[in-house]
Each structure stands twice: as C-alpha cells, then as structure tokens.
Amino acid sequence: MLELRQLNLQDEEAFKKGFAEWANEDPTWISFIWQDGMTFEKMLQLLEDETKGINLAPGRVAHTMLYGFVNGEIVGRVSVRHELNDFLFQRGGNVGYSVAPRFRKKGYATEMLRQGLLYCKKIGLTEVLITCENENVPSCKVIEKNGGVFENYFLDEREQVIARRYWVTLD
C-alpha cells in the first residue's frame, strides 16, 4: 500500500535513504531544495514555506512536495504546483512526479499520480496540466490511466525534445 504525503520530522532516515537512490541521477528528481550540509529540519521548513507561497525563488510558484512511501521507504515523489506561471504552462504543468529507479515498473507512479490528483482537488484545482517527454512512454501511460487527455505535442526548447501536454479534469 502506497501512502503519498508530506514529509515530517520522523522521515529523515527514509529521506536520506531515498535520496541515495538517485545518486547517479539529477537530484531534482527527489528534491528541488535539498543541499549538502542542510539540516533536515531546515528542508522541512523550506518545503512548508513553498507550500504556503512564502519566500519563493524567482520564477517559482507555491507548490507542495508529496512523497510516496511503501513499507517505510520513499519510492518517489509528486510535486503539485498550486498554479501555473508562463514557464509551467509551457513545460512542467501542475504536477510532476518521479519514481526511484529500483521501484519502477511496479505501478507506483500510477498510484502516486492518482493520489496527487486527489490532493490537487483538495486545494481547489479543477483542471490539471501534466507534461512529459514524448519518448517517455511509461509516463504517457501513467497520465492516460489517470484520465489525462492528450492536447498536443510541442518542442521543449530547453531540453530540445518533443514533449506532450495532457489535461486532467477533476470532478
């Protein structure tokens, strides 16, 4: 059973172990703000501030970082952006998610996105944009399983890849 939720003080060991799962990857797949030498408490405060829209870095919007836990381990994360700015409207959308490499192909992304969409509804979103690279077929399937309706292909000029835009209507 997967539980998607915000981190708390008791999650420090699980977070650090989860962070190690991404050792050879871009660290933003697990956290946008963690830095070497940062205390876990400081990270939790920064996450809380970002959820409330306090002290946001330029170009950032209020967002909530939710982590997927299975048997006490972090298998991935979902970032829910509370609104869209121009950048997120073009690439990024309201929801971004990732699953640690060793936990992929087990249905966790589908369940994390399902629960993430419930959170979107809870904070008042009625329509959610999700984007993914065109060649990331597993992600396309996850989005479609969660009600994503394909809108179009576009060129992600930053990454120089073709990407897809999906919309999910929350009832």
Solvent accessible surface area in square Angstrom, and as a share of the most:
residue,aa,sasa,rsa
1,M,215,0.96
2,L,13,0.06
3,E,92,0.41
4,L,23,0.11
5,R,60,0.22
6,Q,71,0.31
7,L,18,0.09
8,N,61,0.31
9,L,103,0.51
10,Q,152,0.68
11,D,8,0.04
12,E,58,0.26
13,E,145,0.65
14,A,17,0.13
15,F,0,0.00
16,K,96,0.41
17,K,110,0.47
18,G,3,0.03
19,F,52,0.22
20,A,65,0.50
21,E,41,0.19
22,W,6,0.02
23,A,82,0.64
24,N,151,0.77
25,E,74,0.33
26,D,73,0.38
27,P,69,0.44
28,T,56,0.32
29,W,115,0.40
30,I,1,0.01
31,S,5,0.03
32,F,61,0.25
33,I,25,0.13
34,W,40,0.14
35,Q,121,0.54
36,D,139,0.72
37,G,83,0.80
38,M,35,0.16
39,T,79,0.46
40,F,2,0.01
41,E,96,0.43
42,K,103,0.44
43,M,0,0.00
44,L,29,0.14
45,Q,95,0.42
46,L,52,0.26
47,L,18,0.09
48,E,67,0.30
49,D,21,0.11
50,E,17,0.08
51,T,27,0.15
52,K,128,0.54
53,G,31,0.30
54,I,78,0.40
55,N,133,0.68
56,L,54,0.27
57,A,50,0.39
58,P,135,0.85
59,G,65,0.63
60,R,82,0.30
61,V,15,0.08
62,A,17,0.13
63,H,5,0.02
64,T,0,0.00
65,M,6,0.03
66,L,8,0.04
67,Y,0,0.00
68,G,0,0.00
69,F,12,0.05
70,V,16,0.09
71,N,144,0.74
72,G,54,0.52
73,E,45,0.20
74,I,4,0.02
75,V,0,0.00
76,G,0,0.00
77,R,9,0.03
78,V,0,0.00
79,S,0,0.00
80,V,0,0.00
81,R,34,0.12
82,H,44,0.20
83,E,101,0.45
84,L,52,0.26
85,N,40,0.20
86,D,121,0.62
87,F,99,0.41
88,L,15,0.08
89,F,86,0.36
90,Q,108,0.48
91,R,47,0.17
92,G,17,0.16
93,G,0,0.00
94,N,5,0.02
95,V,1,0.01
96,G,16,0.16
97,Y,30,0.11
98,S,8,0.05
99,V,11,0.06
100,A,1,0.01
101,P,53,0.33
102,R,122,0.45
103,F,16,0.07
104,R,111,0.40
105,K,199,0.84
106,K,124,0.53
107,G,45,0.43
108,Y,45,0.17
109,A,20,0.15
110,T,36,0.21
111,E,49,0.22
112,M,0,0.00
113,L,0,0.00
114,R,109,0.40
115,Q,33,0.15
116,G,0,0.00
117,L,12,0.06
118,L,99,0.49
119,Y,37,0.14
120,C,0,0.00
121,K,100,0.42
122,K,163,0.69
123,I,60,0.30
124,G,54,0.52
125,L,32,0.16
126,T,98,0.57
127,E,92,0.41
128,V,0,0.00
129,L,0,0.00
130,I,1,0.00
131,T,14,0.08
132,C,9,0.05
133,E,67,0.30
134,N,41,0.21
135,E,154,0.69
136,N,67,0.34
137,V,75,0.43
138,P,88,0.55
139,S,12,0.08
140,C,5,0.03
141,K,113,0.48
142,V,15,0.09
143,I,0,0.00
144,E,83,0.37
145,K,146,0.62
146,N,22,0.11
147,G,45,0.43
148,G,10,0.10
149,V,103,0.59
150,F,81,0.34
151,E,85,0.38
152,N,61,0.31
153,Y,118,0.45
154,F,38,0.16
155,L,91,0.45
156,D,8,0.04
157,E,129,0.58
158,R,184,0.67
159,E,100,0.45
160,Q,123,0.54
161,V,45,0.26
162,I,86,0.43
163,A,0,0.00
164,R,48,0.17
165,R,17,0.06
166,Y,0,0.00
167,W,49,0.17
168,V,5,0.03
169,T,96,0.56
170,L,26,0.13
171,D,144,0.75
